[in-house]
Amino acid sequence: MKLKLTPTMLRRIIEEEVAKFGDMEDVEDRAKDTEETDADELSDSLEKKIDYAKALKVEEGRLASRLAKIKEQRKRVLSSIAKVV
């Protein structure tokens, strides 16, 4: 049995879900509880992430060349098997 979703049903479902959230906090009150950090404190971690990304790029290049060599060896082995058969 298929049930069509009417605008009234949809509105009721949304109201039920919103009611589950409970009371919403004021943004101004929430802002007082947050701890502010300066940009220079975050720059070190950002710099480390950038360096890590660069190192991963280098490693990716090494692995790509190694994979190319492995594929070439596999191709040679399969061609030698084909010659035998």
MDTraj code that builds the backbone (N, CA, C; nanometers):
import mdtraj as md
import numpy as np

residues = "MET LYS LEU LYS LEU THR PRO THR MET LEU ARG ARG ILE ILE GLU GLU GLU VAL ALA LYS PHE GLY ASP MET GLU ASP VAL GLU ASP ARG ALA LYS ASP THR GLU GLU THR ASP ALA ASP GLU LEU SER ASP SER LEU GLU LYS LYS ILE ASP TYR ALA LYS ALA LEU LYS VAL GLU GLU GLY ARG LEU ALA SER ARG LEU ALA LYS ILE LYS GLU GLN ARG LYS ARG VAL LEU SER SER ILE ALA LYS VAL VAL".split()
xyz = np.array([
    [0.0836, -0.1167, 0.0000],
    [0.0000, 0.0000, 0.0000],
    [0.0894, 0.1248, 0.0000],
    [0.0668, 0.2122, -0.0946],
    [0.1422, 0.3360, -0.1034],
    [0.0608, 0.4481, -0.0418],
    [0.1295, 0.5328, 0.0319],
    [0.0653, 0.6447, 0.0983],
    [0.1245, 0.7731, 0.0416],
    [0.0398, 0.8605, -0.0075],
    [0.0891, 0.9859, -0.0640],
    [0.1203, 1.0831, 0.0485],
    [0.2287, 1.1529, 0.0301],
    [0.2730, 1.2500, 0.1292],
    [0.2104, 1.3852, 0.0951],
    [0.1196, 1.4256, 0.1761],
    [0.0516, 1.5533, 0.1536],
    [0.1261, 1.6646, 0.2265],
    [0.1031, 1.7888, 0.1883],
    [0.1693, 1.8999, 0.2580],
    [0.1382, 1.9019, 0.4076],
    [0.0185, 1.8649, 0.4443],
    [-0.0193, 1.8623, 0.5859],
    [0.0602, 1.7566, 0.6612],
    [0.0729, 1.6389, 0.6007],
    [0.1491, 1.5306, 0.6646],
    [0.2956, 1.5707, 0.6774],
    [0.3481, 1.6309, 0.5727],
    [0.4879, 1.6729, 0.5744],
    [0.5110, 1.7777, 0.6830],
    [0.4219, 1.8721, 0.6944],
    [0.4322, 1.9758, 0.7965],
    [0.4304, 1.9137, 0.9364],
    [0.3435, 1.8147, 0.9575],
    [0.3332, 1.7487, 1.0876],
    [0.4619, 1.6722, 1.1206],
    [0.5162, 1.6047, 1.0201],
    [0.6414, 1.5295, 1.0410],
    [0.7548, 1.6256, 1.0785],
    [0.7617, 1.7382, 1.0094],
    [0.8673, 1.8360, 1.0384],
    [0.8500, 1.8920, 1.1790],
    [0.7281, 1.9216, 1.2172],
    [0.7032, 1.9750, 1.3517],
    [0.7428, 1.8742, 1.4590],
    [0.7168, 1.7464, 1.4347],
    [0.7557, 1.6420, 1.5313],
    [0.9069, 1.6346, 1.5445],
    [0.9776, 1.6421, 1.4324],
    [1.1235, 1.6349, 1.4359],
    [1.1835, 1.7569, 1.5048],
    [1.1288, 1.8738, 1.4779],
    [1.1776, 1.9956, 1.5419],
    [1.1532, 1.9894, 1.6921],
    [1.0419, 1.9319, 1.7333],
    [1.0118, 1.9210, 1.8761],
    [1.1145, 1.8322, 1.9467],
    [1.1746, 1.7387, 1.8766],
    [1.2759, 1.6501, 1.9360],
    [1.4047, 1.7253, 1.9688],
    [1.4291, 1.8375, 1.9007],
    [1.5508, 1.9146, 1.9251],
    [1.5526, 1.9759, 2.0637],
    [1.4382, 2.0061, 2.1166],
    [1.4318, 2.0709, 2.2470],
    [1.4451, 2.2210, 2.2320],
    [1.4740, 2.2882, 2.3412],
    [1.4864, 2.4335, 2.3385],
    [1.6156, 2.4732, 2.2698],
    [1.6051, 2.5682, 2.1821],
    [1.7224, 2.6186, 2.1121],
    [1.7907, 2.7234, 2.1988],
    [1.9231, 2.7214, 2.1976],
    [1.9997, 2.8179, 2.2742],
    [2.0191, 2.9449, 2.1928],
    [2.0321, 3.0560, 2.2614],
    [2.0568, 3.1825, 2.1955],
    [2.2001, 3.1840, 2.1437],
    [2.2179, 3.2355, 2.0247],
    [2.3500, 3.2379, 1.9623],
    [2.4472, 3.3237, 2.0432],
    [2.4001, 3.4329, 2.0964],
    [2.4863, 3.5216, 2.1749],
    [2.5371, 3.4517, 2.3013],
    [2.4492, 3.3760, 2.3672],
    [2.4912, 3.3031, 2.4874],
    [2.5940, 3.1964, 2.4515],
    [2.5721, 3.1301, 2.3406],
    [2.6632, 3.0246, 2.2974],
    [2.7993, 3.0829, 2.2590],
    [2.7993, 3.2030, 2.2008],
    [2.9244, 3.2664, 2.1596],
    [3.0116, 3.2997, 2.2793],
    [2.9501, 3.3299, 2.3930],
    [3.0273, 3.3614, 2.5140],
    [3.1029, 3.2397, 2.5655],
    [3.0505, 3.1196, 2.5387],
    [3.1124, 2.9968, 2.5875],
    [3.2283, 2.9489, 2.5001],
    [3.2368, 2.9996, 2.3777],
    [3.3412, 2.9514, 2.2872],
    [3.4743, 3.0171, 2.3190],
    [3.5793, 2.9434, 2.2899],
    [3.7138, 2.9931, 2.3153],
    [3.7737, 3.0409, 2.1843],
    [3.8205, 3.1630, 2.1808],
    [3.8776, 3.2181, 2.0589],
    [4.0263, 3.1869, 2.0534],
    [4.0735, 3.1580, 1.9327],
    [4.2156, 3.1345, 1.9112],
    [4.2633, 3.2285, 1.8013],
    [4.3871, 3.2710, 1.8127],
    [4.4442, 3.3589, 1.7118],
    [4.4830, 3.2786, 1.5890],
    [4.4899, 3.3454, 1.4771],
    [4.5231, 3.2791, 1.3509],
    [4.6651, 3.2245, 1.3522],
    [4.7560, 3.2925, 1.4214],
    [4.8942, 3.2441, 1.4227],
    [4.9073, 3.1108, 1.4954],
    [4.8160, 3.0821, 1.5873],
    [4.8190, 2.9527, 1.6556],
    [4.7769, 2.8404, 1.5608],
    [4.6870, 2.8725, 1.4686],
    [4.6402, 2.7717, 1.3749],
    [4.7333, 2.7557, 1.2555],
    [4.8168, 2.8553, 1.2303],
    [4.9033, 2.8502, 1.1127],
    [5.0034, 2.7359, 1.1212],
    [5.0516, 2.7059, 1.2420],
    [5.1467, 2.5953, 1.2566],
    [5.0836, 2.4632, 1.2164],
    [4.9633, 2.4384, 1.2622],
    [4.8988, 2.3129, 1.2277],
    [4.8642, 2.3098, 1.0796],
    [4.8256, 2.4232, 1.0236],
    [4.7961, 2.4292, 0.8807],
    [4.9221, 2.4043, 0.7995],
    [5.0316, 2.4617, 0.8443],
    [5.1592, 2.4419, 0.7753],
    [5.2002, 2.2950, 0.7793],
    [5.1800, 2.2307, 0.8931],
    [5.2133, 2.0884, 0.9053],
    [5.1275, 2.0042, 0.8121],
    [5.0007, 2.0392, 0.8000],
    [4.9119, 1.9640, 0.7111],
    [4.9530, 1.9817, 0.5652],
    [4.9934, 2.1033, 0.5293],
    [5.0390, 2.1282, 0.3925],
    [5.1661, 2.0495, 0.3637],
    [5.2602, 2.0492, 0.4585],
    [5.3835, 1.9717, 0.4418],
    [5.3533, 1.8232, 0.4296],
    [5.2590, 1.7754, 0.5088],
    [5.2210, 1.6345, 0.5036],
    [5.1592, 1.6009, 0.3682],
    [5.0767, 1.6922, 0.3167],
    [5.0149, 1.6704, 0.1858],
    [5.1223, 1.6640, 0.0772],
    [5.2237, 1.7492, 0.0870],
    [5.3332, 1.7460, -0.0097],
    [5.4105, 1.6152, -0.0003],
    [5.4348, 1.5687, 0.1211],
    [5.5074, 1.4422, 0.1398],
    [5.4263, 1.3266, 0.0826],
    [5.2952, 1.3314, 0.1013],
    [5.2098, 1.2266, 0.0449],
    [5.2134, 1.2283, -0.1078],
    [5.2222, 1.3475, -0.1661],
    [5.2298, 1.3598, -0.3115],
    [5.3581, 1.2954, -0.3628],
    [5.4698, 1.3176, -0.2934],
    [5.5971, 1.2575, -0.3313],
    [5.5878, 1.1054, -0.3198],
    [5.5303, 1.0581, -0.2104],
    [5.5149, 0.9135, -0.1905],
    [5.4255, 0.8540, -0.2978],
    [5.3217, 0.9272, -0.3358],
    [5.2316, 0.8807, -0.4412],
    [5.3084, 0.8643, -0.5721],
    [5.3978, 0.9565, -0.6016],
    [5.4795, 0.9472, -0.7231],
    [5.5691, 0.8244, -0.7202],
    [5.6306, 0.7998, -0.6052],
    [5.7163, 0.6814, -0.5924],
    [5.6362, 0.5536, -0.6130],
    [5.5197, 0.5480, -0.5501],
    [5.4369, 0.4288, -0.5633],
    [5.3845, 0.4112, -0.7051],
    [5.3548, 0.5215, -0.7723],
    [5.3060, 0.5131, -0.9102],
    [5.4138, 0.4560, -1.0012],
    [5.5390, 0.5008, -0.9836],
    [5.6467, 0.4472, -1.0673],
    [5.6724, 0.3006, -1.0336],
    [5.6636, 0.2657, -0.9071],
    [5.6813, 0.1254, -0.8676],
    [5.5701, 0.0386, -0.9266],
    [5.4471, 0.0908, -0.9243],
    [5.3351, 0.0172, -0.9809],
    [5.3532, -0.0019, -1.1311],
    [5.4058, 0.0996, -1.1994],
    [5.4305, 0.0879, -1.3431],
    [5.5321, -0.0228, -1.3711],
    [5.6370, -0.0311, -1.2886],
    [5.7370, -0.1370, -1.3061],
    [5.6762, -0.2743, -1.2815],
    [5.5922, -0.2848, -1.1795],
    [5.5275, -0.4122, -1.1485],
    [5.4365, -0.4546, -1.2624],
    [5.3616, -0.3592, -1.3176],
    [5.2731, -0.3917, -1.4296],
    [5.3524, -0.4395, -1.5509],
    [5.4666, -0.3758, -1.5750],
    [5.5513, -0.4155, -1.6870],
    [5.6053, -0.5575, -1.6658],
    [5.6500, -0.5884, -1.5451],
    [5.6981, -0.7230, -1.5146],
    [5.5866, -0.8254, -1.5310],
    [5.4687, -0.7920, -1.4834],
    [5.3544, -0.8829, -1.4955],
    [5.3210, -0.9076, -1.6426],
    [5.3295, -0.8018, -1.7227],
    [5.3023, -0.8144, -1.8658],
    [5.4025, -0.9089, -1.9320],
    [5.5301, -0.8954, -1.8939],
    [5.6335, -0.9848, -1.9488],
    [5.6097, -1.1291, -1.9090],
    [5.5734, -1.1499, -1.7800],
    [5.5489, -1.2860, -1.7319],
    [5.4294, -1.3471, -1.8045],
    [5.3233, -1.2732, -1.8221],
    [5.2059, -1.3248, -1.8902],
    [5.2341, -1.3534, -2.0371],
    [5.3155, -1.2693, -2.1005],
    [5.3493, -1.2951, -2.2399],
    [5.4379, -1.4193, -2.2527],
    [5.5270, -1.4407, -2.1549],
    [5.6102, -1.5621, -2.1606],
    [5.5256, -1.6861, -2.1349],
    [5.4212, -1.6735, -2.0522],
    [5.3304, -1.7866, -2.0292],
    [5.2517, -1.8144, -2.1570],
    [5.2110, -1.7106, -2.2267],
    [5.1355, -1.7279, -2.3499],
    [5.2208, -1.7961, -2.4564],
    [5.3502, -1.7706, -2.4588],
    [5.4401, -1.8347, -2.5557],
    [5.4537, -1.9832, -2.5279],
    [5.4532, -2.0210, -2.4016],
    [5.4674, -2.1612, -2.3622],
    [5.3408, -2.2387, -2.3978],
    [5.2277, -2.1771, -2.3760],
    [5.0994, -2.2439, -2.3971],
    [5.0668, -2.2433, -2.5402],
])
top = md.Topology()
chain = top.add_chain()
for i, resn in enumerate(residues, 1):
    res = top.add_residue(resn, chain, resSeq=i)
    for name in ("N", "CA", "C"):
        top.add_atom(name, md.element.get_by_symbol(name[0]), res)
traj = md.Trajectory(xyz[None], top)
